Amino acid sequence: MAGHSQRNKIAAGKPSQRGAEESPFIKWLLIVIALGFSFVFLLLPLANVFVQALAKGWDYYWSSLAHPDSRAAIRLTLLVAGISVPLNVVFGLAAAWAIAKFQFRGKSLLITLIDLPFSVSPVVVGLMFLLLFGLQGFWGEWLATREIQIIFALPGIVLATVFITFPFVARELIPVMQATGTEQEQAALTLGASGWQTFWHVTLPSVKWGLLYGIILCNARAMGEFGAVSVVSGHITGLTDTMPLRVEKLYNEYNAPAAFAMASLLALLALLTLALKTFLEMKQAREFDRAQVAMPEVSDVGKQ
Amino acid sequence: MSIELRNVSKTFGDVNAVNNVSFSVQDGELMALLGPSGGGKTTVLRMIAGLEMPTSGDVLIRGRRVNDVPVQQRNIGFVFQNYALFKSMTVARNIAFGLKIKKWKKRDIESRVAELLQLFGLEGLDRRYPHQLSGGQRQRVAIARAMAPGPSVLLLDEPFGAVDAKIRQELREWLVTLHHDLNVTTIFVTHDQEEALEVANRIVIFSRGLLEQVGAPREVYEQPANEFVARFIGVMNVLEPVVEGGVARIGELEFPAHGQGDGQKLRIGFRPYAVQISSDLTHYRYHAVLRHTFFLGVLLRVELELPSGLIIRARMTKEEYSNQGLYDDCEVSFQIRQFRLLATDQAPLQPEEDLKYQVPPVIGDNI
């Protein structure tokens, strides 16, 4: 859902007024089509999730979520997101910093690599890790003799999730950092600030909204990822099932209300993400306008 | 001696940005680093600040070699070309930044910030963000921020580059006053020779990474070390006459041969103010048509076209122009009072000499 966040943001920035000049019939036709489509394909299914989840009442809803296996799935999902999001914040900051503030050979290669997870099918990502760390995989034997379990365990799920969500933070930060340049950091250095103080007081505040935006998208994807995690998790109930995997399993077990109850949590997460995303976009657009404001040269020096 | 550069060079890849530069700046000086863009002046400024490391040579501040001293410990104030104000901080927090880093007490910071706001005419703007300020205000905030921790030297990179012409003039005067009041050693970079001449009390001139001359404004204007300086500081007519029969000629103009044999080429340079013009055609030796007049304020610059097509630039006051009743396309007589022999390859210039063989002035004064 969030693959093209950057482009959407730019497109959404300046609404065109041209539509108002078309004939009223075309205008209304287009609006009805767009609204109808979103209603049938987006809103209706989403509403259906909550209707189905509550089909057997609130009590069943709560008790299905309180099931030990479901609670384990929620815990695991939170844990995986809790590990992979901070990791990708660090990677993303480092990658964006390197790309925006330094000139080096292989920069365009790095940018392409950052985008790689967007273009690889999640199932392939899962298989890739399976072939690297699985029992029959490249390092399988080496890991097995040392009793290090990666596939069908938490490390495998985290690895797959980190890979899938790698681009989000970096992609959000690169344009913001490029727009800011390096002069503010240099100014901080000349004022005596250490590298760390400069990062903390100057760099981070200037990218905070972009960073938060990236974190939110990264988190939503980390919690919702199915394909890659499905391949590496092994579907061990109560152990390696994340929320999306649990939804699938419950549904396959003909426990639709419980599956939808779990799905409703993911849907709520999506709605929350959407709300936060809209809020942050507004914030960021305002910051961007500030940075871009043409500098009006008001003659004021003489007024001292 | 406040700052000294000894044989400093800086290369970026294959590019020699700064080539074996040595000069020193005295305590309390207001020094300009002047040169065309790409001349290496900003790189020199950044090496003094510690934002760039010299490839070879030494940078000394107060007699201490600072090559290995990081920028944070050099006690310099740096004002960036585009000011580089912290966008997410108010004016007051921008100015307080260096003091907070130096762990000043809160009360001391507040009083220092208030003092600077007042000194820089920024009262009432302390809660504004940089994007809410005008260009001139931004520059003053940038200088106030750099001055706050009490640096031993203030470095400014193209301080007047980002504002329009009118404010630039006001800022120049303001910088001179500020320097006079605070008496802190100040070095600024500019590509505008007029700016350097007007503001600085000494000028270092660079071109293509080489130091061409160091001197007071009057010195570099009146005794340029070489042709580059002569042409960069102010306007200069440059002619290349060929020696024939013991006299160097170009078009109608004749100059002494300076001991050169026939067929040799000389390079002659003279300032526009060395050309004297009269509407009386018998007054001076050469004749020309006054082609264009450029109004520069009190002074005018005129272009003279000789019958041979040679163009010479001259300068005169407004009074001179109107007293003589000059107008575009009128015929005039003129002489070149002083000129220099220019070396062909940027060697030191010969001193100026007076032209000896002239038609003696006829009756009537020549203003």
Interface residues (C-beta under 8 A of the other chain):
Chain A: T180 E183 Q184 Q186 A187 A188 L189 T190 L191 G192 A193 S194 Q197 H201 V202 P205 S206 K208 R290 A291 V293 M295 P296 E297 V298 S299 D300 V301 G302 K303 Q304
Chain B: A49 G50 L51 V71 Q72 Q73 I76 G77 F78 F80 N82 A84 L85 F86 K87 S88 M89 F97 G98 I101 K102 G121 Y129 H131 S134 G135 G136 Q137 R138 R140 R145 A146 P149 A162 V163 D164 K166 I167 E170 L171 W174
